[in-house]
Amino acid sequence: MENVYWFKELSRDSLAEAGGKAANLGEMVNAGFRVPPGFVVSAGAYYSFLDFADLRGKIRARLEDLDAEDNEALNEASDYVKSEILSAVMPGDVRADVVRAYNRLCGVSVMPSSGQEKLVAVRSSATAEDLPDASFAGQQETFLNVKGADKLVRAVQKCWASLFEARAIYYRASKGFDHLRVGIAVVVQEMVDSEKSGVMFTANPATNDRNQIVIEAGFGLGEAIVSGSITPDTYVVEAGSMEIVSRDVNKQERMVSREGWTEVPEEIQEQRKLSDKEIMGLAELGKRIQEHYGSPQDVEWAINGENTFIVQSRAITTLGKEGVVGDDEEEGAEEQKVEAVGDALLEGAGASPGIASGPVVTVKNAKDAYKVKKGDVLVARMTSPDFVPAMKRAAAIVTDEGGVTCHAAIVSRELGVPCVVGTGQATTLLEDGRIVTVDGSIGKVFEGEMHSSIGRKAEPASFGSGSGFVTGTRIYVNLAEPGLAAEVAQREVDGVGLMRAEFMIAALGEHPRKMIKEGREEEFVAALAKGLRKVCAAFNPRPVIYRANDFKTNEYRNLDGGEEFEPEEENPMIGFRGCFRYVKDPAIFKMELKAIERVRNK
């Protein structure tokens, strides 16, 4: 089992061993995009650590019957598991491989340095992270400016422990993920000493407009924007005409640098972060990345001098979750009715569409989040992943800071909760108990409660009847996630042209042959059949074409038990896989066929 992979050894299909973040970095490196060099400590290394330290049983026992809604019990369980992980010893071979890779990385730097040891960023890459129907925004820890092999090894172990932060446990519980089947890989990437950085969406995440590219930018490292600690500049580009249609410039007084939080020089605090040339360059880059992936992307970028680096790209997880204001009403009428509720109190960026009313509850920190009850309007300077339980209860969310790519915005869109960010003064102007109406579509907060005829809380949008174009060919979709089937099936498509099982099998976390060896064939068949049944039921009576699993050796070696059953190959792409494997080693293929038969017969 490989403990470390370099980005160039990975692709978007490397989810099982590298997690979503690292797999996408590898995909971009191999597609020719400029990515700071780095490697990933594999999920296999994490599983080896759990086995070496005998932690699986302890973790399962502590979390098995946990009530994730009990905040005190949740935090106690989190502290216990993290303590067990941090006090355990890392296997010697894992440590040695990490140190060896770091020393090699120090020789391929893209940034000038007088010292031999390089500064690196250490980030989680969960094996269920950045999937099309799940957003793990900020749940695990990130460690910046790590220097030296010993500090890197410790940071890797801290990343493993952060898989069991209270917020992460809560999210997995709410999504039905098995805590021990969500693995974690760790990305180690050279730090770019960025003069400016930010986030780019190749479709407008607040309006679902796929013809708009939204770019947020700030001085210094991107952590300030992603965390929502500043209100960034926002630039909007029409993707078709490549015309800049808006430039929203905000004052920035502080930034994150290699030294941590520092003051932005006063003479540039009110300056634009990006020139028109830089905006257009990023927009062109975003279009190329989207074209490569075939779907809208959430891209993190950094600029140093004349060089633009991509430090992350992932699918936008929230398109289609547009707020519903009223039934069968025109957009103009909706807005007019909302404005008639009362005076506009605040204006910011509309981050998650929809309209909702409720009493204000101001939350100063995560410890106060329990005060938010179902139907309240959560008001905060900015949210963090620890706020998620409260955000799920809130009717709407309003923040002082942040842009449409900050934590509050991303999670609100996923939850379908109306959200306005970057108001500047919500926590000072809105007193607790005051009834307000939040319109996340236009970025405004109004006095008073909306009338029942106006609307309701944001809901996932239903796909319309379309334009009625008749095509000469049938339109099929590719699908890998059963959780998306119900939503995608509402579109005007003729069926599923390619249904992949890789993610479903990777989610089991165990090598299929290990399950066979333990007499658990039925567990494998039932799990695969459950996912397939969900897809077929959603698309019925339209056809679903299933692509049998590829079974590449390098991917399956990193599943639990994989080392026993998978050979090490120099080039797995032309190795023991696909149809050749079905013939030579038919046992797993037969289980696949049994799952298909079970679904077909129903």
C-alpha positions in Angstrom: 0.0 0.0 0.0 1.3 3.4 -1.0 1.4 5.9 1.9 2.2 8.9 -0.4 1.3 9.9 -3.9 2.5 12.8 -5.9 -0.1 15.0 -7.6 1.0 13.8 -11.1 0.2 10.2 -10.0 -3.5 11.1 -9.4 -6.6 11.8 -11.4 -10.2 12.7 -10.6 -10.8 8.9 -10.3 -8.4 8.7 -7.4 -11.0 9.4 -4.8 -10.6 6.2 -2.7 -6.9 6.7 -2.0 -6.5 10.5 -2.3 -9.8 12.1 -1.4 -11.6 14.8 -3.5 -9.2 17.7 -3.0 -6.1 15.8 -3.9 -7.7 13.9 -6.7 -8.7 17.2 -8.3 -5.3 18.6 -7.9 -3.8 15.6 -9.6 -6.4 16.0 -12.4 -5.4 19.6 -13.0 -1.6 18.9 -12.9 -2.1 16.3 -15.6 -4.3 18.6 -17.6 -1.5 21.2 -17.7 -2.8 23.8 -15.3 -0.4 25.6 -13.0 -0.6 24.0 -9.6 1.9 24.5 -6.7 3.8 21.2 -6.3 2.9 18.8 -3.6 1.8 15.3 -2.6 -0.9 13.6 -0.6 -0.6 11.3 2.4 -3.1 8.7 1.3 -6.3 7.5 3.0 -4.5 4.1 3.2 -1.9 5.7 5.5 -4.7 6.9 7.7 -6.3 3.5 7.9 -3.0 1.9 8.6 -2.6 4.4 11.5 -6.0 3.4 12.9 -5.1 -0.3 12.8 -1.6 0.2 14.1 -2.9 2.2 17.1 -5.9 -0.1 17.5 -8.3 2.9 17.4 -11.3 1.6 15.3 -13.0 -0.1 18.2 -12.6 2.9 20.5 -14.0 5.3 17.9 -16.9 3.2 17.0 -17.9 2.5 20.6 -17.8 6.2 21.4 -19.8 7.4 18.4 -22.2 4.5 17.7 -25.1 5.7 19.9 -24.2 9.4 20.0 -27.0 11.9 19.8 -25.4 14.5 17.5 -28.1 17.0 18.5 -26.9 16.9 22.1 -24.2 19.6 21.9 -22.5 18.7 25.2 -22.3 15.0 24.3 -21.2 15.8 20.8 -18.3 17.9 22.1 -17.3 15.4 24.7 -17.2 12.6 22.1 -15.1 14.8 19.8 -12.6 15.7 22.4 -12.2 12.0 23.4 -11.6 10.8 19.8 -9.2 13.6 18.9 -7.2 13.0 22.1 -6.9 9.3 21.3 -5.7 10.1 17.8 -3.2 12.8 18.8 -1.7 10.7 21.6 -1.2 7.6 19.4 2.1 6.8 17.6 2.3 7.1 13.8 3.5 3.9 12.1 7.2 4.1 11.3 6.8 3.4 7.6 4.2 6.2 7.2 6.3 8.7 9.0 9.4 7.8 6.9 7.5 8.1 3.6 6.1 11.5 4.7 9.5 12.8 5.6 11.1 11.5 2.4 8.4 13.1 0.3 8.8 16.5 2.1 12.6 16.4 1.5 12.0 15.7 -2.2 9.4 18.6 -2.3 12.0 21.0 -1.0 14.0 20.4 -4.2 11.2 21.3 -6.6 10.1 24.7 -5.2 8.2 27.2 -7.3 9.0 30.0 -4.8 12.4 31.5 -4.1 13.8 30.6 -0.7 17.2 31.0 1.0 16.6 28.0 3.3 16.5 24.3 2.4 13.2 23.6 4.2 10.0 24.9 2.4 6.8 26.3 3.9 3.9 24.1 3.1 0.1 24.1 3.5 -1.4 21.0 5.1 -5.0 20.4 4.2 -7.5 17.6 4.6 -8.8 15.6 1.6 -11.7 13.5 2.9 -12.7 10.5 0.7 -16.3 11.7 0.8 -15.3 15.4 0.4 -16.2 17.5 -2.6 -18.6 15.0 -4.1 -21.4 16.5 -6.2 -24.0 16.1 -3.5 -22.0 16.9 -0.4 -20.1 19.9 0.8 -17.7 19.5 3.7 -16.8 23.2 3.7 -14.1 23.8 6.3 -14.9 20.9 8.6 -11.4 19.7 8.9 -8.4 21.8 10.0 -5.9 23.5 7.6 -2.4 24.3 8.7 -0.5 27.0 6.9 3.2 27.9 6.9 4.3 24.5 8.2 8.1 24.2 8.0 10.3 21.2 8.8 9.7 17.5 8.7 8.9 17.0 12.4 6.3 19.8 12.3 4.8 18.4 9.1 4.4 14.9 10.6 2.6 16.5 13.6 0.4 18.5 11.3 -0.6 15.4 9.4 -1.7 13.7 12.6 -3.6 16.9 13.6 -5.4 16.7 10.2 -6.4 13.1 10.9 -7.7 14.2 14.3 -9.7 17.0 12.8 -11.8 14.4 11.0 -13.5 14.1 14.4 -14.2 17.8 15.1 -17.7 18.1 16.6 -18.9 19.9 13.4 -17.6 17.1 11.2 -19.2 14.4 13.4 -22.5 16.3 13.2 -22.4 16.7 9.5 -21.6 13.1 8.8 -24.4 12.0 11.2 -26.9 14.3 9.4 -25.8 12.9 6.0 -25.9 9.2 7.2 -22.1 8.7 6.5 -20.4 5.9 8.6 -17.7 7.7 10.6 -15.1 5.0 10.0 -15.9 4.7 6.3 -15.1 8.3 5.6 -11.4 8.2 5.3 -9.1 11.2 5.2 -6.0 11.9 3.0 -3.8 14.9 3.7 -2.6 17.3 1.0 0.9 18.7 1.5 1.5 21.6 -0.9 4.1 24.3 -1.2 2.8 27.6 0.0 2.4 30.3 -2.6 3.4 33.7 -1.1 0.4 35.3 -2.9 0.0 39.1 -3.3 -3.7 38.5 -4.0 -5.9 35.5 -4.0 -9.5 34.4 -4.0 -12.2 32.2 -5.2 -13.9 31.9 -8.6 -17.2 30.3 -9.4 -17.7 29.5 -13.1 -21.5 29.8 -12.6 -23.1 32.4 -10.3 -23.8 30.4 -7.1 -26.3 33.0 -5.7 -28.5 33.1 -8.8 -27.7 29.8 -10.6 -26.8 31.8 -13.7 -24.5 29.5 -15.7 -23.5 32.4 -18.0 -21.9 34.4 -15.2 -18.4 33.9 -13.7 -18.1 35.3 -10.2 -14.6 36.2 -8.9 -13.9 37.2 -5.3 -10.5 38.7 -4.5 -8.5 40.0 -1.6 -4.9 40.9 -0.6 -2.7 38.2 0.8 -3.5 34.5 1.3 -6.9 33.1 0.4 -7.7 32.0 4.0 -9.2 35.4 4.8 -11.8 35.1 2.1 -12.7 31.4 2.5 -13.2 31.9 6.3 -15.3 34.9 5.7 -13.1 37.1 7.8 -13.1 39.9 5.2 -15.5 41.2 2.6 -13.7 40.8 -0.7 -14.0 42.6 -4.0 -16.5 40.9 -6.3 -16.3 40.9 -10.0 -18.8 39.4 -12.4 -18.0 38.4 -16.0 -20.5 37.3 -18.6 -19.1 34.1 -19.9 -20.5 34.4 -23.4 -19.4 37.9 -24.3 -16.5 37.9 -21.8 -17.6 41.3 -20.7 -17.0 42.5 -17.1 -20.6 43.5 -16.0 -19.9 44.5 -12.4 -17.0 45.5 -10.1 -17.8 45.7 -6.4 -14.7 47.0 -4.5 -14.5 46.8 -0.7 -12.0 48.2 1.7 -9.6 45.7 3.2 -7.8 46.6 6.4 -6.1 43.3 7.2 -4.9 40.2 5.4 -3.3 36.8 6.1 0.3 36.6 5.2 3.1 34.1 6.0 3.4 35.9 9.3 -0.3 35.5 10.1 -2.8 38.3 10.3 -1.2 41.7 9.3 -2.4 45.2 8.5 -2.9 46.1 4.8 -0.9 49.2 4.0 -3.2 52.2 4.4 -2.5 53.5 0.9 -3.9 50.4 -0.8 -6.8 49.5 1.6 -9.4 51.0 -0.7 -7.8 50.0 -4.0 -9.2 47.4 -6.4 -7.6 44.0 -5.9 -7.6 43.0 -9.6 -7.0 44.9 -12.8 -9.4 44.2 -15.7 -6.5 42.3 -17.3 -6.3 40.0 -14.3 -10.0 39.6 -14.1 -10.2 38.5 -17.8 -7.2 36.2 -17.3 -8.9 34.4 -14.4 -12.2 34.2 -16.3 -10.5 32.6 -19.3 -8.8 30.2 -16.9 -12.1 29.4 -15.2 -13.7 28.6 -18.6 -10.9 26.2 -19.4 -11.2 24.4 -16.1 -15.0 24.1 -16.5 -14.5 22.8 -20.0 -12.1 20.2 -18.8 -14.4 18.9 -16.0 -17.6 19.3 -18.0 -19.4 21.1 -15.1 -19.4 24.4 -13.2 -16.4 24.7 -10.8 -15.5 26.4 -7.5 -11.9 27.4 -8.0 -9.4 28.7 -5.5 -6.5 30.7 -7.0 -3.5 32.7 -6.0 -1.4 35.3 -7.8 2.3 35.9 -7.3 3.9 38.4 -9.7 2.9 37.3 -13.2 2.0 33.8 -12.2 -1.5 32.6 -11.4 -1.7 29.3 -9.5 -4.7 27.0 -9.0 -4.8 25.6 -5.4 -8.1 23.8 -5.6 -11.0 23.1 -8.0 -14.2 21.2 -7.2 -17.7 20.9 -8.5 -20.2 23.5 -7.3 -22.5 21.5 -5.0 -25.4 23.9 -4.8 -26.6 24.7 -8.3 -30.3 24.1 -8.6 -31.1 24.8 -4.9 -32.7 28.2 -5.7 -35.1 29.8 -3.3 -38.8 29.9 -4.1 -40.5 33.2 -3.3 -44.0 32.5 -4.5 -46.0 30.1 -6.6 -46.7 31.0 -10.2 -45.7 34.6 -9.8 -43.5 36.9 -11.8 -40.1 37.9 -10.5 -40.9 41.6 -10.5 -44.1 41.1 -8.5 -42.2 39.1 -5.9 -39.6 41.7 -5.3 -42.3 44.5 -5.1 -44.2 42.5 -2.5 -41.2 41.9 -0.4 -40.2 45.6 -0.4 -43.7 46.4 0.7 -43.2 44.5 4.0 -41.3 47.4 5.5 -38.3 49.7 5.2 -35.0 48.2 4.0 -32.7 48.0 7.0 -29.6 46.5 5.5 -28.1 45.6 2.2 -25.3 43.2 1.4 -24.6 40.4 -1.1 -27.3 38.0 -1.9 -25.6 34.7 -1.1 -28.4 32.2 -1.0 -31.7 32.9 -2.7 -35.1 32.8 -1.0 -37.1 34.8 1.4 -37.9 34.2 5.1 -39.0 36.1 8.2 -38.3 35.6 11.8 -37.0 37.1 15.1 -33.3 38.1 15.2 -30.9 36.1 17.3 -27.4 37.4 17.4 -24.7 34.8 17.8 -21.2 36.1 18.9 -19.5 32.7 18.8 -20.2 29.0 18.3 -20.8 28.5 22.0 -23.9 30.7 21.7 -25.3 28.9 18.7 -27.6 26.9 20.9 -29.7 30.1 21.3 -30.9 29.8 17.7 -34.3 28.0 17.6 -36.2 26.8 14.6 -37.5 29.8 12.6 -35.1 32.4 14.0 -33.0 34.7 11.8 -29.3 33.9 12.7 -27.2 37.1 12.8 -23.4 36.9 13.2 -20.2 38.6 12.2 -19.4 35.5 10.2 -20.2 31.8 10.6 -17.8 28.9 10.9 -18.3 25.1 10.6 -19.2 25.0 14.3 -22.4 27.1 13.5 -23.8 24.4 11.1 -26.3 22.9 13.6 -27.7 26.4 14.3 -27.7 27.2 10.6 -29.9 24.2 9.9 -32.5 25.5 12.4 -32.4 29.1 11.1 -35.1 30.5 8.8 -32.5 32.9 7.4 -28.9 34.0 7.9 -27.3 37.5 7.9 -23.6 38.3 8.4 -21.5 41.4 8.8 -18.6 40.1 6.7 -17.9 37.7 3.8 -18.8 37.3 0.2 -20.7 34.8 -1.9 -17.9 32.2 -1.6 -17.5 32.4 2.2 -18.6 29.7 4.6 -22.0 31.2 5.4 -22.8 31.5 1.8 -21.7 28.0 0.7 -23.5 26.2 3.6 -26.6 28.3 3.3 -27.0 27.4 -0.3 -26.5 23.7 0.5 -29.1 23.9 3.2 -31.5 26.0 1.1 -31.6 28.8 3.7 -31.9 32.4 2.5 -28.7 34.3 3.3 -27.3 37.8 3.0 -23.6 38.4 3.7 -21.3 41.4 3.9 -23.8 43.8 5.4 -21.1 45.5 7.5 -23.3 46.2 10.5 -26.0 43.5 11.0 -24.8 42.7 14.5 -24.9 46.3 15.6 -28.2 47.4 13.9 -30.4 44.3 14.4 -31.3 43.8 18.1 -32.4 40.4 19.3 -36.1 39.7 19.0 -36.7 42.2 16.2 -38.8 40.7 13.4 -37.2 41.0 10.0 -37.6 39.6 6.5 -34.5 38.4 4.7 -34.4 38.3 0.9 -31.4 36.3 -0.1 -32.0 36.9 -3.8 -31.5 40.6 -3.8 -29.3 40.9 -0.7 -31.6 43.0 1.5 -33.0 42.8 5.0 -36.4 44.4 5.6 -38.4 45.6 8.7 -41.3 43.4 9.7 -42.7 40.0 8.7 -43.7 39.0 5.2 -47.3 38.2 4.6 -48.1 34.5 4.1 -48.9 35.1 0.4 -45.4 36.4 -0.3 -43.5 33.2 0.0 -41.6 30.8 2.2 -38.2 29.6 3.1 -35.9 28.6 0.2 -36.4 25.2 -1.2 -34.6 23.2 -3.9 -35.8 24.4 -7.2 -37.7 22.2 -9.5 -36.5 22.0 -13.1 -38.8 23.7 -15.5 -40.3 22.3 -18.6 -37.4 23.7 -20.7 -37.5 25.5 -23.9 -39.2 22.7 -25.9 -36.4 22.2 -28.4 -36.6 18.9 -30.3 -33.3 17.2 -30.8 -32.4 14.7 -33.4 -30.6 12.6 -30.8 -31.5 11.4 -27.4 -29.9 13.2 -24.4 -28.5 11.1 -21.7 -26.6 12.0 -18.5 -23.6 10.5 -16.8 -24.2 9.8 -13.1 -22.0 8.5 -10.3 -23.9 9.6 -7.2 -27.3 7.9 -6.4 -28.0 10.9 -4.1 -28.3 13.1 -7.1 -30.6 10.9 -9.1 -34.0 12.4 -7.9 -32.8 15.9 -8.8 -31.2 15.1 -12.1 -34.2 13.0 -13.2 -36.3 16.1 -13.2 -34.4 17.5 -16.1 -35.5 16.9 -19.7 -33.1 14.0 -20.3 -33.8 10.6 -21.9 -32.1 8.5 -19.3 -28.7 7.6 -17.8 -26.1 6.9 -20.5 -23.4 5.9 -18.0 -23.9 4.9 -14.4 -20.6 4.4 -12.6 -20.3 2.4 -9.4 -16.8 3.6 -8.3 -18.0 6.0 -5.6 -20.6 3.5 -4.3 -17.9 0.8 -3.9 -15.3 3.2 -2.5 -17.9 4.4 0.1 -18.0 0.8 1.5 -14.4 1.4 2.6 -13.4 -2.2 2.3 -12.0 -4.4 -0.4 -14.7 -6.6 -2.0 -12.5 -9.7 -1.7 -12.0 -9.0 2.0 -15.8 -9.0 2.3 -15.9 -12.3 0.4 -13.3 -13.8 2.6 -15.3 -12.9 5.7 -18.5 -14.3 4.1 -20.1 -10.9 3.7 -21.0 -11.1 0.0 -24.6 -10.2 0.7 -23.5 -6.9 2.4 -21.7 -5.9 -0.8 -24.6 -6.9 -3.1 -27.2 -5.2 -0.9 -25.2 -1.9 -0.8 -24.6 -1.8 -4.5 -28.2 -2.7 -5.3 -29.5 0.0 -2.9 -27.7 2.7 -4.9 -28.7 1.3 -8.2 -32.3 1.0 -7.2 -32.4 4.6 -6.2 -31.2 5.7 -9.6 -33.5 3.3 -11.5 -36.5 4.4 -9.5 -35.9 8.0 -10.1 -35.5 7.6 -13.9 -38.2 4.9 -14.4 -39.3 4.2 -17.2 -36.3 5.8 -18.8 -33.2 3.5 -19.4 -30.2 3.4 -17.1 -27.0 2.0 -18.6 -24.6 0.6 -16.0 -20.9 0.6 -16.6 -19.2 -2.3 -14.8 -16.5 -1.3 -12.4 -13.0 -0.9 -13.7 -11.3 -2.4 -10.7 -7.8 -0.7 -11.1 -5.3 -2.3 -8.7 -3.9 1.0 -7.4 -7.3 2.2 -6.3 -8.4 -1.0 -4.7 -5.1 -1.5 -2.8 -6.0 1.4 -0.6 -9.3 0.1 0.5 -9.3 -1.7 3.9 -7.8 -5.1 3.2 -6.7 -4.2 -0.3 -3.0 -4.9 0.3 -3.7 -8.6 0.6 -5.5 -8.9 -2.7 -4.0 -6.3 -5.1 -0.6 -6.6 -6.8 1.7 -3.5 -7.1 1.8 -2.5 -10.7 4.2 0.0 -12.4 1.4 1.3 -14.6 -2.1 0.3 -13.4 -3.8 2.0 -16.3 -2.6 -0.9 -18.6 -2.6 -3.5 -15.9 -4.9 -6.0 -14.2 -8.3 -4.3 -14.7 -11.5 -4.2 -16.6 -12.7 -7.1 -18.8 -9.4 -8.9 -18.4 -10.0 -9.0 -14.6 -13.6 -10.1 -15.0 -12.4 -13.2 -16.9 -9.4 -14.0 -14.7 -10.9 -13.1 -11.3 -14.7 -13.2 -11.7 -15.8 -13.3 -8.1 -16.3 -9.5 -7.6 -17.8 -9.1 -11.1 -20.3 -11.8 -10.2 -21.4 -9.8 -7.1 -21.9 -6.8 -9.4 -24.0 -8.8 -11.7 -26.1 -10.2 -8.8 -26.8 -6.6 -7.6 -27.9 -5.6 -11.2 -30.1 -8.7 -11.4 -31.7 -7.9 -8.1 -32.6 -4.4 -9.1 -33.7 -5.5 -12.6 -36.1 -8.2 -11.2 -37.8 -5.6 -9.0 
